[in-house]
Amino acid sequence: ITVVLGHMYTIYYKFKGGKGIATGIGVILTLNWQIGIIVVVFALSIMIVTRYVSLGSMAAAVLFVVLTLFFKDSFIIKGPLISFLITSLIISFFMIFKHRDNIKRLRIGEENKISFKRQ
């Protein structure tokens, strides 16, 4: 949790950091590579279909919580399910919270789309 929060609210930039997606994926891959691969493929699929990076990132954060329930016995660190569930909920909450401006733009149709064309 602290790795992701440290990226999002870094002291060196007056507690204004990134959205924690890349760091979060790194944490997920470290804790459970199966969940990590599924989350990355899912996020990329959403991004390709919708062309919204923010939507793919937020969908991946939600999927992380859901997959934590299904892959509860395959984490590198062993412990009770509730600890993994709470960890995934906290990380996902902050990832989505940092996307609140993107959510506003998505709702009014002003979010930037990625382009796959050469310029």
Protein Blocks (a to p, Z undefined) as FASTA:
>chain_A
ZZmmmmmmgfkloopacehlmmmmmmmmmmommlmmmmmmmmmmmmmmnopaklmmmmmm
mmmmmmmmmmmmmcfbgcdfklmmmmmmmmmmmmmmmmmmmmmmmmnopaccddfbdZZ
